[in-house]
Amino acid sequence: MSAAHTASPERLAAATAATAHQKEWFAQMRAEVAAGAPLALVNADAPQEILRAMGIPYVVNQWWASVVAAKRLGPASLNTIAELGYPDDSYQYDAIGLGSMNLPAEQAPWGGLPRPDFVIAESSGDATRKVFDLWAQHPETEFFAFERSSATTAPDNWWDLVPHRWDQAYAADRLDLMTDENWQLVEFLTERTGRTFDLDRLAAVMDLVNEQAEWNRRTRDLIASSRPTPVSVNDSIPAVMIPQWHRGSEWARDAARALYEEVEQAVHDRRAVCPEERVRLMWIGRGLWFDLGLYQRFQEKYGAVFVWSMYLAIAADGYPRYGDDPMRTLAARFVGFTDQLYTPPWSSQWYVKEALAHGVDAVVHLVADDVPGGTFTTAALEQAGIPVLEINASNADSRGDTATVVEHAIGAFLEGRVLG
């Protein structure tokens, strides 16, 4: 094996800076909550921009689950769920945050998540709704639920429509429903916090989110066109997603710009994650938080590099929305969020588009139990001539031999179908 295969660029400064910022922010948030500030826990598919506009601190449930899983505390959190008499082998990504509330403060990441005053989520499935209902059984926590509406039509190439022509992508009744619910959320929060909502402030937040999304799009497109790939997904994931959870802030906008500039410089300097890149891989599904090193372990043996994850791609295509009515435009950002990632043909067309743009040779598709439409995504990619390894596993539950099974499966897939 050549020395070039073992060469590895230094970690992206954008990733290091984002992680440092998040730790500092979390400590500050804990202090504010201890001093009496309200706290919301929100699912990724809920409109966090309203909270940003009202100055209400919030934590994203999926981010917190990823931190707990990365610290190898997922099993302890899931064991708590089982001890309460609920299934610990279903919807773990939604449930880990709830289970983590029983972790001892000295064991919990960064001192632990304070008890939220509000939990906010879309009712995207029976199990998700039940998890959030359990949050609200605590006397200090209330649950605000968004309805889950379904698409009856699916436009081709939705990513071209949704920034400016989103009313052609999403049915009017879906937009009406979520716009009304956005206003209901404002009323709910105003009554309970005494904080005011300003529509002009929301418009300013939306402008910053759009700027951030455009920087992410530039970064995504630059990585897609670069051979060999200049950055590792281990770095791009935190560098993109931590600012995503701070959408609507100047820091997040500037962080997205800094990531682009750093990747642009890496391309200019001809840096490479694996200089002798032989195979370009796409990882579909949530990050394997308890074993992020997995993505790099195939470089030395096979020259195989994961060049794509959904995090940067959806940040580029899924979030930019422009319109004169900030509240309805915000509804357009979230009403089809699940469709874009998981509902065919919305999702399957998008994954094929991304695979072709990034020139991937093969796909590893992690399918969790709460992810619909996975079979259609795999079939669409195979039909496009791209081999797919489908793995049914949880990205956050490290119990058992999950990491070993996944690694062995990918190795066998590369040797049997990709490298031949």
KATATA-V233966 format. One record per residue. N is the residue number from 0. PSI is psi in radians with two decimals (* if undefined). Layout:
n:N psi:PSI
n:N psi:PSI
//
This chain:
n:0 psi:2.31
n:1 psi:2.75
n:2 psi:-0.46
n:3 psi:-0.56
n:4 psi:-0.48
n:5 psi:-0.13
n:6 psi:2.47
n:7 psi:2.23
n:8 psi:2.77
n:9 psi:2.76
n:10 psi:2.53
n:11 psi:2.34
n:12 psi:-0.57
n:13 psi:-0.63
n:14 psi:-0.78
n:15 psi:-0.75
n:16 psi:-0.70
n:17 psi:-0.76
n:18 psi:-0.74
n:19 psi:-0.74
n:20 psi:-0.73
n:21 psi:-0.70
n:22 psi:-0.75
n:23 psi:-0.75
n:24 psi:-0.72
n:25 psi:-0.72
n:26 psi:-0.71
n:27 psi:-0.71
n:28 psi:-0.74
n:29 psi:-0.68
n:30 psi:-0.72
n:31 psi:-0.73
n:32 psi:-0.69
n:33 psi:-0.50
n:34 psi:0.01
n:35 psi:-0.02
n:36 psi:2.54
n:37 psi:2.73
n:38 psi:2.37
n:39 psi:2.47
n:40 psi:2.16
n:41 psi:2.51
n:42 psi:2.77
n:43 psi:-0.43
n:44 psi:0.26
n:45 psi:2.62
n:46 psi:1.51
n:47 psi:-0.38
n:48 psi:-0.54
n:49 psi:-0.75
n:50 psi:-0.72
n:51 psi:-0.80
n:52 psi:-0.52
n:53 psi:-0.04
n:54 psi:0.52
n:55 psi:2.11
n:56 psi:2.50
n:57 psi:2.70
n:58 psi:2.37
n:59 psi:2.20
n:60 psi:-0.76
n:61 psi:-0.64
n:62 psi:-0.80
n:63 psi:-0.69
n:64 psi:-0.66
n:65 psi:-0.66
n:66 psi:-0.80
n:67 psi:-0.77
n:68 psi:-0.72
n:69 psi:-0.53
n:70 psi:0.13
n:71 psi:0.56
n:72 psi:0.12
n:73 psi:-0.82
n:74 psi:-0.76
n:75 psi:-0.66
n:76 psi:-0.72
n:77 psi:-0.57
n:78 psi:-0.61
n:79 psi:-0.72
n:80 psi:-0.76
n:81 psi:-0.69
n:82 psi:-0.45
n:83 psi:-0.09
n:84 psi:0.28
n:85 psi:2.74
n:86 psi:2.33
n:87 psi:0.12
n:88 psi:0.32
n:89 psi:2.36
n:90 psi:0.77
n:91 psi:-0.60
n:92 psi:-0.60
n:93 psi:-0.60
n:94 psi:-0.36
n:95 psi:-0.71
n:96 psi:-0.76
n:97 psi:-0.81
n:98 psi:-0.52
n:99 psi:-0.26
n:100 psi:-0.33
n:101 psi:0.03
n:102 psi:2.42
n:103 psi:2.48
n:104 psi:-0.64
n:105 psi:-0.26
n:106 psi:-0.54
n:107 psi:2.56
n:108 psi:2.29
n:109 psi:0.55
n:110 psi:-0.14
n:111 psi:2.78
n:112 psi:2.21
n:113 psi:2.72
n:114 psi:2.07
n:115 psi:2.56
n:116 psi:-0.57
n:117 psi:2.51
n:118 psi:2.42
n:119 psi:2.20
n:120 psi:2.77
n:121 psi:2.50
n:122 psi:1.21
n:123 psi:-0.07
n:124 psi:2.80
n:125 psi:-0.73
n:126 psi:-0.73
n:127 psi:-0.78
n:128 psi:-0.70
n:129 psi:-0.64
n:130 psi:-0.79
n:131 psi:-0.49
n:132 psi:-0.61
n:133 psi:-0.65
n:134 psi:-0.75
n:135 psi:-0.08
n:136 psi:-0.32
n:137 psi:2.37
n:138 psi:-0.30
n:139 psi:-0.02
n:140 psi:2.34
n:141 psi:2.67
n:142 psi:2.20
n:143 psi:2.07
n:144 psi:2.26
n:145 psi:2.51
n:146 psi:2.70
n:147 psi:1.95
n:148 psi:2.77
n:149 psi:2.57
n:150 psi:2.42
n:151 psi:-0.26
n:152 psi:2.75
n:153 psi:1.89
n:154 psi:2.59
n:155 psi:2.58
n:156 psi:0.95
n:157 psi:-0.51
n:158 psi:-0.40
n:159 psi:-0.47
n:160 psi:-0.75
n:161 psi:-0.43
n:162 psi:-0.85
n:163 psi:-0.45
n:164 psi:0.74
n:165 psi:-0.40
n:166 psi:-0.24
n:167 psi:-0.28
n:168 psi:-0.60
n:169 psi:2.37
n:170 psi:2.56
n:171 psi:-0.65
n:172 psi:-0.54
n:173 psi:-0.75
n:174 psi:-0.69
n:175 psi:-0.83
n:176 psi:-0.85
n:177 psi:-0.56
n:178 psi:-0.80
n:179 psi:-0.73
n:180 psi:-0.56
n:181 psi:-0.77
n:182 psi:-0.61
n:183 psi:-0.66
n:184 psi:-0.73
n:185 psi:-0.81
n:186 psi:-0.77
n:187 psi:-0.83
n:188 psi:-0.67
n:189 psi:-0.78
n:190 psi:-0.59
n:191 psi:-0.34
n:192 psi:-0.33
n:193 psi:0.05
n:194 psi:2.62
n:195 psi:2.72
n:196 psi:2.34
n:197 psi:2.13
n:198 psi:-0.58
n:199 psi:-0.62
n:200 psi:-0.71
n:201 psi:-0.69
n:202 psi:-0.69
n:203 psi:-0.69
n:204 psi:-0.78
n:205 psi:-0.65
n:206 psi:-0.77
n:207 psi:-0.67
n:208 psi:-0.72
n:209 psi:-0.72
n:210 psi:-0.78
n:211 psi:-0.78
n:212 psi:-0.66
n:213 psi:-0.66
n:214 psi:-0.71
n:215 psi:-0.63
n:216 psi:-0.74
n:217 psi:-0.74
n:218 psi:-0.81
n:219 psi:-0.82
n:220 psi:-0.61
n:221 psi:-0.77
n:222 psi:-0.69
n:223 psi:-0.62
n:224 psi:-0.08
n:225 psi:2.31
n:226 psi:2.17
n:227 psi:3.00
n:228 psi:2.36
n:229 psi:-0.26
n:230 psi:2.68
n:231 psi:2.54
n:232 psi:-0.42
n:233 psi:-0.53
n:234 psi:-0.72
n:235 psi:-0.56
n:236 psi:-0.98
n:237 psi:-0.58
n:238 psi:-0.47
n:239 psi:-0.83
n:240 psi:-0.59
n:241 psi:-0.84
n:242 psi:-0.53
n:243 psi:-0.65
n:244 psi:-0.05
n:245 psi:0.44
n:246 psi:2.49
n:247 psi:0.02
n:248 psi:2.68
n:249 psi:-0.61
n:250 psi:-0.77
n:251 psi:-0.75
n:252 psi:-0.78
n:253 psi:-0.59
n:254 psi:-0.69
n:255 psi:-0.68
n:256 psi:-0.71
n:257 psi:-0.66
n:258 psi:-0.81
n:259 psi:-0.82
n:260 psi:-0.61
n:261 psi:-0.72
n:262 psi:-0.71
n:263 psi:-0.73
n:264 psi:-0.68
n:265 psi:-0.71
n:266 psi:-0.75
n:267 psi:-0.70
n:268 psi:-0.02
n:269 psi:0.66
n:270 psi:2.69
n:271 psi:2.45
n:272 psi:-0.73
n:273 psi:1.73
n:274 psi:-0.53
n:275 psi:0.83
n:276 psi:2.17
n:277 psi:-0.59
n:278 psi:2.29
n:279 psi:2.16
n:280 psi:2.65
n:281 psi:2.29
n:282 psi:1.92
n:283 psi:2.26
n:284 psi:3.08
n:285 psi:2.75
n:286 psi:2.52
n:287 psi:1.41
n:288 psi:-0.57
n:289 psi:-0.04
n:290 psi:1.11
n:291 psi:-0.37
n:292 psi:-0.28
n:293 psi:-0.68
n:294 psi:-0.40
n:295 psi:-0.22
n:296 psi:-0.14
n:297 psi:-0.08
n:298 psi:-0.82
n:299 psi:-0.72
n:300 psi:-0.67
n:301 psi:-0.18
n:302 psi:0.51
n:303 psi:2.22
n:304 psi:2.28
n:305 psi:2.00
n:306 psi:-0.08
n:307 psi:2.40
n:308 psi:2.81
n:309 psi:-0.32
n:310 psi:-0.88
n:311 psi:-0.66
n:312 psi:-0.78
n:313 psi:-0.52
n:314 psi:-0.50
n:315 psi:-0.76
n:316 psi:-0.46
n:317 psi:-0.23
n:318 psi:-0.53
n:319 psi:2.20
n:320 psi:2.25
n:321 psi:2.43
n:322 psi:2.86
n:323 psi:-0.45
n:324 psi:1.80
n:325 psi:-0.66
n:326 psi:-0.69
n:327 psi:-0.64
n:328 psi:-0.66
n:329 psi:-0.71
n:330 psi:-0.66
n:331 psi:-0.43
n:332 psi:-0.60
n:333 psi:-0.33
n:334 psi:-0.52
n:335 psi:0.31
n:336 psi:-0.82
n:337 psi:-0.64
n:338 psi:-0.80
n:339 psi:-0.63
n:340 psi:-0.54
n:341 psi:-0.20
n:342 psi:2.01
n:343 psi:2.62
n:344 psi:0.00
n:345 psi:-0.98
n:346 psi:-0.81
n:347 psi:-0.71
n:348 psi:-0.72
n:349 psi:-0.77
n:350 psi:-0.67
n:351 psi:-0.77
n:352 psi:-0.80
n:353 psi:-0.69
n:354 psi:-0.77
n:355 psi:-0.70
n:356 psi:-0.61
n:357 psi:-0.03
n:358 psi:0.69
n:359 psi:2.59
n:360 psi:-0.41
n:361 psi:2.88
n:362 psi:2.38
n:363 psi:2.11
n:364 psi:1.84
n:365 psi:2.05
n:366 psi:1.97
n:367 psi:2.92
n:368 psi:-0.31
n:369 psi:0.24
n:370 psi:1.90
n:371 psi:2.77
n:372 psi:0.12
n:373 psi:-0.67
n:374 psi:-0.66
n:375 psi:-0.65
n:376 psi:-0.82
n:377 psi:-0.79
n:378 psi:-0.71
n:379 psi:-0.71
n:380 psi:-0.75
n:381 psi:-0.69
n:382 psi:-0.53
n:383 psi:0.04
n:384 psi:0.30
n:385 psi:2.05
n:386 psi:2.47
n:387 psi:2.31
n:388 psi:2.03
n:389 psi:2.17
n:390 psi:2.18
n:391 psi:1.87
n:392 psi:2.83
n:393 psi:2.40
n:394 psi:-0.22
n:395 psi:-0.17
n:396 psi:1.82
n:397 psi:0.12
n:398 psi:2.63
n:399 psi:-2.65
n:400 psi:0.57
n:401 psi:-0.87
n:402 psi:-0.77
n:403 psi:-0.75
n:404 psi:-0.78
n:405 psi:-0.79
n:406 psi:-0.78
n:407 psi:-0.68
n:408 psi:-0.73
n:409 psi:-0.73
n:410 psi:-0.81
n:411 psi:-0.65
n:412 psi:-0.81
n:413 psi:-0.78
n:414 psi:-0.63
n:415 psi:-0.61
n:416 psi:-0.41
n:417 psi:-0.92
n:418 psi:-0.51
n:419 psi:*
//
